[in-house]
Amino acid sequence: MATDTASQISLGMISSYEQEYLHRYASDEYSGEGEIVDLGCWLGSSTVELAKGLQKNASAVNRQIHAYDLFLWESWMDPLTCVAGTPLEGKFKPGDSFFQECVERTEPWQKQIAFHPGDLNQMGWAGGAIEFLFIDAMKTWELANTIIHDFFPALIPGRSIVVHQDFCHHYTYWIHLTMYRLRDYFEPIYDIPFSASLVYRHIKPIPEDLLKATYKLESFSEDEINAAFEYSRQWVSVDKKPVLFFGQVTALTELGAPNFKSQIASVCNSFYATYSEVSYLKFQFDQAQVKLQELQQSQSALSVAVPGTSKNPKLKQKLKTARLQIGELEAQIHGASGRIGAMESSKFWQLRTQWFRLKKTLGLPVND
């Protein structure tokens, strides 16, 4: 018996914004010229959104999502908030297969899904052109090389979309290094809000030597590492920049950079500059609230104190302008409020504590 599909959405490692993007892409943007590939589907939350979109797309007749995963439970999956308190809590032990669980949860969309269980490093790709590549499997250097060697050659220049779902995680720094090396062939086009994902368009063919190269940390100099993260930071929102600083620190740490401490100091300064931007956003929010209150009082005074306002063209225009400004400010305040709340409750904001500990360990001043 298939699992209740309503619960499926909550049991995933992607945000509602990512789900909405995947659904919209498959429904409205996918042309059917190439295949859709989902690398690292876990319990199917990304696959299901793509499948729902395909059902609405007239260009996607007979097309399927190729969903890859090892489908073996790991210990780190148990503490996830999306599993805790659900029937899956404690159901699987490390090493257990959860493939059948995924199949049952995605059963209503089985016609739109072709599963590929197994080790991605061993399976490769032999399915023709790829129009959409969702990557949530680039967890190691080995997997990074496998994806570049086996899947990138199938991308369609000028058409294909690549989504790096682990773009804003400090431990997957190889994404930034390899995509910087390939920056002439991919164009960042969308930073999915409140998620770790960045969307790229493949703009022109990648030279064979870059596709066949074996990438590793030692392939990159200190200068290129710093340039790669500087490049990555320009494509993401303010609230995501700190985690990319941590990725830069992680890469430099593992490289054993000779000027490491000065690099950390530089990154630290950038980190605080980023949070100054957050503070400024909050300041703008407060100022907008004050202005909104003033406009509302002004509108009320005009309406009450001046009888016949509706017949006076000048006063009528003033009221119309005030109402428009009030509407715009209310929308800005609503958006800023949600963004600030998400920033302060997100894992990115919580990284401040870890950063302070790192600075103390390195003997750097710990200033707020």
N, C-alpha and C positions, 0 to 999 in steps of 0.2 A: 504493500500500500504506500503510495507517495506521501511524503511529508507535506504538511500544510504549507502552501506556497507563501502565505503571508509571513510566516516565521523565517522563510528563506532569506528575505531581504535583510533582516537584522543580523543574520549569521554570516558576516562577510568582513573582509578587511579593507573595504573601500568606503568612502563617504557617500552621502546622498548626492553631493555635487558631482562626484565621479559617475555615479549611477545615472544621473540625469544626462550627463554628457554622452556616455556610451549609448544610451537609449536614443538620444537625439541624432547622434552621428549615424547609427545603423538605420534609422527611420528616414532621415532627411538628406544626408550627405553621401552615403555609400552608393557608388555607381554600379557595383557588380562587376567591374573590370577585373578585379583580383579577389583573392581570398581574404577572409577575416581570421586572424590568428590571435588566440588568447593564451599567453605564456604564463602559467602560474594561476590557474583558475580557483584553487582551493575548493570551497564548497559551492562555487558557481555563481556568486553574486554578480561578478562582472559578465560572465557568460550569459546569464539570464537577461540582463538588461540589453545586451547586444541581440539576443534572440527575440525579445519583445519588439525591438526596433525593426528587425528583419521581417517580422510578420506584417508590418505596415508598409514595407518598401516594395513597390512594384518592380524595381530594378533588381531585386534580390531573389527572384524565382530560382528555386533549386540550389541556392547558396546556403552554406552552413558555417558555423563558427567552429574552428579547429581548436579545441581546448586541451592544453597540455598541463600535466602536473605529475609529480612523483606519487601523490596520493598516499603518502606514509606519514602518520601522526608523529609529531615531535614534541618534546617536553615543553618548549616555549609556547605552544599553542594553548595549553591549559589555562594560564592566567589571563588570557584575553578576555576583556569585558564582554565581547560578543558571544562568548561561550559560557562564562560563569552564570549560574542560575538558569541555564537551559537544559533540555534533555541530553545535550552533548557533554555536559560537564561530567568528567570522569568516565565517559563511555569508552574512550580509546586510550590505550597505553602506547608509549613511544615505540615506534616500529610497526604498529597496527595499520592495516590498509583502511582508508575511509572512502575508497572509490565508490563502493555501492551506496554509501550515504549521499555522496554527491549526485550519483545517477538518480536516486529516488527524489532528491530535492529539485532536480531539474526536469523531471519526467514530463510535465506539461509541455515542454519545449523540445522534446527529444528529436523531432524532425529537423530542428534548426541546429543541432549540436552533433559534432563528431569528436568523441573523446580520444585522447592519445595518452594513456597512462604509461609512466615509465621514466627513465632517466633521460632528460633532454640532451645531455652530453653524448648519449649513445644513439638517439633516434634521428636527429637532424630534421631536414625538411626536403620533401620531394613533391610538393603539391602545386607547383606552378607559381605564377605571380601572386604577390601579397599586396593587397590594397590597404589593409589596416592591421597594425601590429601593436597589441597591448602587452607591455612587458612588465610583469611582476615576478620575474624569475631570475633577474640578473643579480644574484646574491653572492657570487664569488667571481674571481678573475676567470676561472675556468668557464663558468657559464657566460660571462661577458664575451669571451672569445668564441664560444660555441654559437651564440646568437649572432655575432658579427659575421662569422665565417659561413654559417648555414642559412640564416634568415635574411640578413641585409642584402645579399645578392638578388633576392627575389622581389625587392621593393621596386615600385614603378616610379621613375623620376617624374616629378611634376604632379603626381597623383597620390602617392602613398602617404598615410599618416602613421606616425610612430608615437606611442604614449609611454613615457618612462614613469611607472607608478612609484618607483623608489627614488625619484629625483631628489626629494627633500628628506633624506635620511642620512645621518652623518656617517654611517658605517658602509654605505655603498658608494664610496668616493670614486670608484673606477668609472661610474657612469659619467661623471663630470670630466674626467681625464680623456676617456675615449670619445665622448661627444664633442669635446673641444678639438681633439685631433681631427675629427670629421666635420667640423663646423662649416666648411665650405659646401657641404652636401646636404645639410639639414637646416631648416629655418624654424626657430621656436615661434609658435603661433598662439598658444593659449596656456596660461597658468590657471589650472582649475582651482577655484577658491576653496579654502579650508580643506585642503588635501595635500598629498605629497607629490601629485602628478604634474608633469609638464608635457605639453603636446607639441610635436614637431611635424613639419611637412618635409618630405624628401624632395629636394629641388633639382638635383642633377646626379648623373651616374657617379658612383664612387670608384676611383682607380683600383685596379686589381691588387696592386701591392698593399694598399691600405686594407682591403677586404681580407687578404690572406695573412697579414701580419699577426704575430702573436704578441698581445699586449700584456704588460706586467708593470708593476710600480716602477721598477728600475728603468723602464722605457722612457720615463718622464723626468726632466730636471726639476730642481726647485722652482726655477723661474716659470717653467711651463705649468707646474702645479698651481702656483699662485695666479698665473694668468687664466688658467682654466676656471678656477673658482670665482675670480673677478668677473669673468664672462658669464658664468652661470647666475651669479647674483643679480645681474641686470635684468633677468627675465622673470623674476619672482617678486611677489608682494613683500612689503616691509616685514610682516609677521613671519615670513619663511627664511629671511636672510640669516638670522642667527644660527640656524641648524646647518647652513652651508658653511659658516665659519667653523663650526665643529668638524665638518667633513674635511675642511682644509687642514685643521689641526691634526686630525687622525692620519691623513695622508703624509703630512710632514713628520709625524711621530714615527710612523712605520718606515719611512724612508731613512730616518736618522740624519736629518739635515744638519750640517755643521753649524749653521747660523740659526739653529732651531729656536733658541730663547728670544732672539730679537724678532723672529717671525711671529712667535706667540704674542709678543708685546704689540706688534702691528695688528695682528688679528684681534687682539683684545680691544684696542682702540676702535677698530671698526665695529666690533660687537656693541660697545657702548653708544657709538654714533647711531647704530640701528635703533636702539631702544630710545634714543633721543627723538627719532622720528615717530616712534609709538607715542611718546609723551606729547609731541606736537599734535598728533592726531586727536588725542584726548583734549588738548587745549582748544583745537578747532571745534570739537564737539560741544564743549562748554560755551564757547562764543556763539555758536549757532543757536543754542538753546536760549541765550540771553536775547539775541536778535529776534528770534521767533516770538518770545514773550512781548517784546516791544512792539512788534508788528501787530500782534493780536490785540494789544491794548489800543494801538492807533486805529485799527479797523473798528473796534468797538466804539471808540470815541467819535469817529466820523459818522457812524451809523446812528448813534443815539443823540449826539449833540446837534446834528444838522438835519432838520426835517426836510423831506423832499430830496434827499441825496440822489435817489434813483432818477430824478428829472434834471439834475445838474451834471452836464457832460464832464466837467473837470473833476468834480468829486467822484463821479461814477468811475472815471478812469483811474483815480487814485485808489479807490476800493478794489477795482479789478487787479491793479498791479500788486496791491498788498496781498490779495488772496493768492495770486500766482506765486509771490515770494514765499508766502506761508506754506503753500503746497510743496514747493521745492525744498524749503528748509526742513519740513517734516520728513520728506523722503530721505534727505541727507542724514538727518539725525537718526532715523530708523536704521539706515544702512551702517552708519558709524557705530551706533550702539551695539548692533549685532557683531560687527567686526571686532570691536574692542573686547566684548565679552568672550568671543571665541579665542582671541589672542591671549587673554589673561588666563583662560582656563585650559589652553592647549598644551600639548607636550613641548611646543617650542618655548613657551613662556617659562615652563618649569625647568628648562635647561639652564636658567640663570644660576641656580644653586650649584649645579655641577660645574659651571664655569668658574664660580668663585672658589670652589675647592681646587680646581686645576691651577688657578692663579696662585693660590696659597702654597700649593705643592712646589710650584716653580719659583717661589720666592718673589713673585711680582706683587705690587701693591694691590690690595683688595679694597677698592673704592666703589661706593654705590653711586 
